[in-house]
Amino acid sequence: MNTVSHSKLFSAYRTLDTLTVDAPHLSGRNQPSTFRAYRIERRLHLFEIDLPGAWHDLGYSRLEWVGGRFFVQFAIYLDDSGTSPSQPVACATGLIVPVRRILHMESEWVTLKQQEGFSDFHASEFVARNHKSEFAKWDDAKHTRVFRRVRQITKKYGIQIFSFSVKKDDYEQCVPHELRQYAGEFHYTWAIRHVTQFAQQWRVDKKVSEPYHWVFDWMEPRDPARKEIVTVMEQSEEQARSQRGVRHEYTRYDFHPRGASAALQCADLVAWTNYNFSLFKWRNKPVHRFASIAWDDFASMPSGYSPNIHEDMEWNFSVVLKRDDLEDWAKRELADGRSLVRFREFEARKKMRQGV
């Protein structure tokens, strides 16, 4: 891997450690609420996004129902990588796409599929040319060409990426069951909580009043992992209503088959790429050649400015959580107790609504 790749790796991977985040990147932003999502000593709540007063300046009265549906400007497509029990890291990735460009993206994707002869782009199968997949007999030229086009489409239509990775054994060893039973037994659930926080903070910084359309990769309705994701959305919606007086922040969400969505397939590529680099960071595992190519390609995209997240925010904004920070957070949450109280109250209200 070249010097640029190494440099980009450590500049793009942010941690929740205050020493590496607050200085110098967040210098001058001295309001306590501004730092809440990053500064663990200021309490990173499990489903509370404590943002500055900008929530009250966005003009929520402009929210309208159009044709019986909530009008939205952006959709965020969420994909997982590393959810297999044999994989050591869980990674959640969200790709934000302007709603007005989705049809153009789908049209370009359909053309690519028809020209190259594939139905569903799954990054891990694609790069390995899995013998059971439709990519098995592709030659190197076609393999490289399609990989380049998928990256091009991802960069053309995605305006921001947020990705969060957690080492599974760190989560299991540092977060006691008392917290996990409410925060999420699945590592992916924990990562999703953080991706949704980043996405909401970005929306505030961009002065976007309309809520997202949240699109998750397909899970079966009875899948316990899906049930936990639904719980995350319900908790977040209740928190938005009770603390900020806003509604429908998290109610518009769906689970779609990856093969039916160009954006989900592009999000799958980014999730696979970031998962590979998280393995490199935690286990010093060599990065797959295609992951290195994609990482450098995504790193070439212009950085943005989001004061609530980072003043020099990469287009592919990837975060890993260090063990010390996770352990410290769990201890503080248990000692403080307020998050546990909110979780228990939420569960009690949910059971009452369900008549349990």
C-alpha positions as CSV (number, residue, x, y, z in Angstrom):
1,M,0.0,0.0,0.0
2,N,1.4,3.4,-0.9
3,T,2.1,6.3,1.5
4,V,-1.1,8.1,0.5
5,S,-3.2,5.2,1.5
6,H,-1.6,4.9,4.9
7,S,-2.0,8.6,5.5
8,K,-5.6,8.6,4.5
9,L,-6.4,5.6,6.6
10,F,-5.4,7.3,9.8
11,S,-6.9,10.7,8.9
12,A,-10.2,9.2,7.9
13,Y,-10.6,6.9,10.8
14,R,-11.9,9.0,13.7
15,T,-12.2,7.7,17.2
16,L,-14.3,8.8,20.1
17,D,-11.2,9.7,22.1
18,T,-11.3,13.4,23.1
19,L,-7.6,13.9,22.7
20,T,-7.6,12.8,19.1
21,V,-10.9,14.5,18.1
22,D,-11.0,17.8,20.1
23,A,-7.5,18.9,19.3
24,P,-7.0,20.4,16.9
25,H,-9.9,19.4,14.7
26,L,-12.7,20.9,16.8
27,S,-10.8,23.9,18.1
28,G,-13.1,26.9,18.7
29,R,-16.2,24.9,19.1
30,N,-16.6,25.3,22.8
31,Q,-20.3,24.8,23.3
32,P,-20.8,21.7,25.4
33,S,-23.7,20.5,23.3
34,T,-21.7,20.6,20.1
35,F,-19.3,17.9,21.4
36,R,-21.9,15.6,22.9
37,A,-21.7,13.0,20.1
38,Y,-18.0,12.7,20.4
39,R,-17.0,13.4,23.9
40,I,-17.6,10.4,26.0
41,E,-16.8,12.2,29.3
42,R,-19.9,14.3,28.4
43,R,-22.0,11.2,28.0
44,L,-22.7,9.6,24.7
45,H,-26.3,8.4,25.3
46,L,-27.5,5.2,23.5
47,F,-30.4,6.8,21.8
48,E,-30.2,10.5,22.6
49,I,-28.8,12.9,20.1
50,D,-28.1,16.0,22.0
51,L,-27.6,18.6,19.3
52,P,-27.3,22.4,19.4
53,G,-30.3,24.7,19.2
54,A,-30.2,24.5,15.4
55,W,-33.0,21.9,15.6
56,H,-35.3,24.8,16.6
57,D,-34.1,27.0,13.7
58,L,-34.8,24.7,10.8
59,G,-38.4,25.6,10.2
60,Y,-40.2,22.3,10.9
61,S,-43.4,24.0,10.0
62,R,-42.3,23.6,6.3
63,L,-42.8,19.9,6.6
64,E,-45.6,18.8,4.3
65,W,-47.5,15.7,3.3
66,V,-47.4,15.4,-0.5
67,G,-49.7,12.9,-2.1
68,G,-50.3,11.2,1.2
69,R,-46.5,10.8,1.8
70,F,-44.0,12.8,3.8
71,F,-41.8,14.8,1.4
72,V,-38.1,14.1,1.9
73,Q,-35.0,15.5,0.3
74,F,-32.6,12.7,1.2
75,A,-32.6,8.9,1.5
76,I,-30.0,7.1,3.5
77,Y,-29.2,3.5,2.5
78,L,-27.8,1.4,5.3
79,D,-25.8,-1.8,4.9
80,D,-23.9,-4.1,7.2
81,S,-20.6,-5.9,6.9
82,G,-19.2,-8.4,9.3
83,T,-22.4,-9.6,10.8
84,S,-21.5,-13.3,10.4
85,P,-20.6,-14.8,13.8
86,S,-17.2,-15.8,12.4
87,Q,-16.2,-12.2,11.6
88,P,-14.4,-10.2,14.3
89,V,-15.8,-6.8,13.4
90,A,-19.2,-5.4,12.8
91,C,-19.5,-2.4,10.5
92,A,-22.6,-0.3,9.7
93,T,-22.5,2.1,6.7
94,G,-25.0,4.7,5.5
95,L,-24.9,6.2,2.0
96,I,-26.9,9.5,1.6
97,V,-28.4,10.1,-1.8
98,P,-30.6,13.0,-2.9
99,V,-34.1,11.7,-3.5
100,R,-34.4,13.6,-6.8
101,R,-31.5,11.7,-8.2
102,I,-32.5,8.2,-7.2
103,L,-34.3,7.5,-10.5
104,H,-31.3,8.7,-12.5
105,M,-29.1,6.4,-10.3
106,E,-31.3,3.4,-10.9
107,S,-31.4,4.1,-14.7
108,E,-27.6,4.2,-14.9
109,W,-27.4,1.1,-12.7
110,V,-29.8,-0.9,-14.9
111,T,-27.8,0.1,-18.0
112,L,-24.6,-1.2,-16.3
113,K,-26.3,-4.5,-15.3
114,Q,-27.6,-5.1,-18.8
115,Q,-24.3,-4.2,-20.5
116,E,-22.2,-6.4,-18.2
117,G,-24.6,-9.2,-17.5
118,F,-25.2,-9.4,-13.7
119,S,-28.2,-9.0,-11.5
120,D,-27.0,-8.2,-8.0
121,F,-23.7,-6.7,-7.0
122,H,-22.5,-8.2,-3.7
123,A,-19.0,-6.9,-3.0
124,S,-17.5,-9.9,-1.1
125,E,-18.8,-12.3,-3.8
126,F,-17.7,-10.0,-6.6
127,V,-14.1,-9.4,-5.5
128,A,-13.6,-13.2,-4.8
129,R,-15.4,-14.2,-8.0
130,N,-17.1,-16.8,-5.9
131,H,-17.5,-20.0,-7.9
132,K,-21.2,-20.1,-7.2
133,S,-21.8,-16.5,-8.2
134,E,-22.5,-14.9,-11.6
135,F,-19.0,-13.3,-11.4
136,A,-17.2,-16.6,-11.3
137,K,-16.1,-16.8,-15.0
138,W,-15.4,-13.1,-15.6
139,D,-12.0,-12.3,-16.9
140,D,-9.7,-9.7,-15.3
141,A,-10.6,-6.9,-17.8
142,K,-14.3,-7.2,-17.2
143,H,-13.8,-7.6,-13.4
144,T,-11.8,-4.4,-13.3
145,R,-14.1,-2.5,-15.6
146,V,-17.2,-3.2,-13.6
147,F,-15.5,-2.5,-10.3
148,R,-14.5,0.9,-11.7
149,R,-18.1,1.7,-12.9
150,V,-19.6,0.7,-9.5
151,R,-17.2,3.1,-7.8
152,Q,-18.0,5.9,-10.3
153,I,-21.8,5.5,-9.8
154,T,-21.3,5.5,-6.0
155,K,-19.3,8.7,-6.1
156,K,-21.6,10.4,-8.6
157,Y,-24.8,10.0,-6.6
158,G,-23.8,9.6,-3.0
159,I,-23.2,12.9,-1.3
160,Q,-22.0,11.7,2.0
161,I,-21.1,8.4,3.7
162,F,-21.0,7.6,7.4
163,S,-19.6,4.3,8.7
164,F,-19.1,3.0,12.2
165,S,-17.1,-0.1,13.2
166,V,-16.9,-1.9,16.5
167,K,-14.7,-4.9,17.4
168,K,-17.0,-7.6,18.5
169,D,-15.1,-9.0,21.4
170,D,-14.5,-5.5,22.8
171,Y,-18.3,-4.9,22.8
172,E,-19.0,-8.2,24.4
173,Q,-16.3,-7.8,27.1
174,C,-16.7,-4.1,27.8
175,V,-20.5,-3.6,27.7
176,P,-22.3,-5.7,30.4
177,H,-25.5,-7.5,29.7
178,E,-27.4,-5.0,31.7
179,L,-26.7,-2.4,29.0
180,R,-26.7,-4.7,26.0
181,Q,-30.2,-6.0,26.7
182,Y,-31.4,-2.4,26.0
183,A,-28.7,-1.0,23.7
184,G,-28.6,-4.1,21.5
185,E,-27.4,-7.6,21.8
186,F,-26.2,-7.4,18.2
187,H,-23.0,-5.5,17.4
188,Y,-24.6,-4.2,14.2
189,T,-27.3,-2.5,16.3
190,W,-24.8,-0.6,18.3
191,A,-23.0,0.5,15.1
192,I,-26.3,1.6,13.5
193,R,-27.1,3.8,16.5
194,H,-23.9,5.8,15.8
195,V,-24.5,6.0,12.0
196,T,-28.0,7.4,12.5
197,Q,-26.5,10.0,15.0
198,F,-23.9,11.1,12.5
199,A,-26.5,11.3,9.7
200,Q,-28.8,13.5,11.8
201,Q,-26.0,15.8,12.8
202,W,-25.1,16.2,9.2
203,R,-28.7,17.1,8.3
204,V,-28.8,19.8,11.0
205,D,-25.5,21.3,9.7
206,K,-26.9,21.3,6.1
207,K,-30.1,23.1,7.3
208,V,-32.3,20.3,5.9
209,S,-35.6,20.4,7.6
210,E,-37.2,17.3,6.1
211,P,-36.5,13.9,7.7
212,Y,-34.7,11.1,5.9
213,H,-36.1,8.1,4.2
214,W,-34.1,5.3,6.0
215,V,-33.6,2.2,3.8
216,F,-32.0,-0.9,5.4
217,D,-30.8,-3.9,3.6
218,W,-33.3,-6.7,3.7
219,M,-33.9,-8.7,6.9
220,E,-36.7,-11.2,7.5
221,P,-39.5,-9.7,9.6
222,R,-38.9,-12.3,12.4
223,D,-35.2,-11.9,12.4
224,P,-34.1,-10.8,15.9
225,A,-31.6,-8.4,14.3
226,R,-34.3,-6.7,12.4
227,K,-36.4,-6.4,15.5
228,E,-33.5,-4.6,17.2
229,I,-33.2,-2.1,14.3
230,V,-36.9,-1.4,14.5
231,T,-36.5,-0.8,18.3
232,V,-33.7,1.7,17.6
233,M,-35.9,3.6,15.2
234,E,-38.8,3.6,17.7
235,Q,-36.6,4.7,20.6
236,S,-35.1,7.5,18.5
237,E,-38.5,8.7,17.3
238,E,-39.8,8.8,20.9
239,Q,-36.7,10.7,22.0
240,A,-37.1,13.3,19.2
241,R,-40.8,13.9,20.1
242,S,-40.2,14.1,23.9
243,Q,-37.0,16.1,24.0
244,R,-37.2,18.3,20.8
245,G,-40.9,18.3,20.0
246,V,-40.4,17.0,16.4
247,R,-42.2,14.2,14.8
248,H,-41.6,11.7,11.9
249,E,-37.8,11.9,12.3
250,Y,-37.5,8.1,12.3
251,T,-40.9,6.8,11.2
252,R,-40.1,6.6,7.4
253,Y,-38.0,3.5,7.2
254,D,-38.1,0.3,5.1
255,F,-36.2,-2.9,4.5
256,H,-35.5,-3.5,0.9
257,P,-33.8,-6.4,-1.0
258,R,-30.3,-5.3,-1.9
259,G,-30.7,-6.6,-5.5
260,A,-33.6,-4.3,-6.1
261,S,-31.7,-1.1,-5.1
262,A,-28.7,0.5,-6.8
263,A,-28.0,2.6,-3.8
264,L,-28.0,-0.5,-1.4
265,Q,-25.6,-2.3,-3.7
266,C,-23.3,0.8,-3.7
267,A,-23.5,1.0,0.0
268,D,-22.5,-2.7,0.2
269,L,-19.3,-1.8,-1.6
270,V,-18.5,1.0,0.8
271,A,-19.3,-1.2,3.8
272,W,-17.1,-4.0,2.5
273,T,-14.2,-1.5,1.9
274,N,-14.4,0.0,5.4
275,Y,-14.7,-3.4,7.0
276,N,-11.5,-4.4,5.3
277,F,-9.7,-1.4,6.6
278,S,-11.1,-1.9,10.1
279,L,-9.5,-5.4,10.0
280,F,-6.2,-3.8,9.0
281,K,-6.4,-1.4,11.9
282,W,-7.4,-3.9,14.6
283,R,-5.7,-7.1,13.4
284,N,-3.1,-5.8,11.0
285,K,-4.7,-8.0,8.3
286,P,-3.5,-7.2,4.8
287,V,-6.0,-5.1,2.9
288,H,-7.6,-6.7,-0.2
289,R,-6.3,-5.1,-3.4
290,F,-9.8,-4.0,-4.5
291,A,-10.5,-2.6,-1.0
292,S,-7.3,-0.5,-1.2
293,I,-8.3,0.8,-4.7
294,A,-11.8,1.7,-3.5
295,W,-10.5,3.3,-0.3
296,D,-8.1,5.6,-2.3
297,D,-10.7,6.3,-4.9
298,F,-13.2,7.4,-2.2
299,A,-10.5,9.3,-0.4
300,S,-10.1,11.4,-3.5
301,M,-13.5,12.9,-3.1
302,P,-13.6,16.5,-1.7
303,S,-13.9,16.8,2.1
304,G,-16.9,18.7,3.5
305,Y,-17.5,20.8,6.6
306,S,-19.9,19.8,9.3
307,P,-19.3,21.7,12.6
308,N,-21.2,19.2,14.7
309,I,-19.1,16.3,13.4
310,H,-15.8,17.5,11.9
311,E,-14.4,20.7,10.3
312,D,-12.6,18.6,7.6
313,M,-15.0,15.7,7.1
314,E,-14.1,13.1,4.5
315,W,-16.8,12.0,2.1
316,N,-16.3,8.5,3.3
317,F,-16.3,9.3,7.0
318,S,-15.3,6.1,8.8
319,V,-15.1,5.8,12.6
320,V,-13.7,3.0,14.7
321,L,-14.4,2.8,18.4
322,K,-11.4,2.1,20.6
323,R,-11.7,-0.4,23.4
324,D,-10.6,2.1,26.2
325,D,-13.3,4.5,25.1
326,L,-16.0,1.8,24.9
327,E,-15.1,0.5,28.4
328,D,-15.0,4.0,29.9
329,W,-18.4,4.8,28.3
330,A,-20.0,1.6,29.8
331,K,-18.7,2.4,33.3
332,R,-20.0,6.0,33.1
333,E,-23.4,4.8,31.8
334,L,-23.8,2.3,34.7
335,A,-22.7,4.8,37.3
336,D,-25.0,7.6,36.0
337,G,-28.0,5.3,35.3
338,R,-30.1,7.8,33.3
339,S,-29.9,5.9,30.0
340,L,-30.9,2.7,31.7
341,V,-33.9,4.5,33.2
342,R,-35.0,5.8,29.8
343,F,-34.6,2.4,28.2
344,R,-36.6,0.7,30.9
345,E,-39.3,3.3,30.7
346,F,-39.4,2.9,26.9
347,E,-39.8,-0.9,27.2
348,A,-42.6,-0.5,29.8
349,R,-44.5,1.9,27.5
350,K,-44.0,-0.4,24.6
351,K,-45.4,-3.4,26.5
352,M,-48.4,-1.4,27.6
353,R,-49.2,-0.4,24.0
354,Q,-48.9,-4.1,23.0
355,G,-51.1,-5.2,25.9
356,V,-48.3,-7.4,27.3
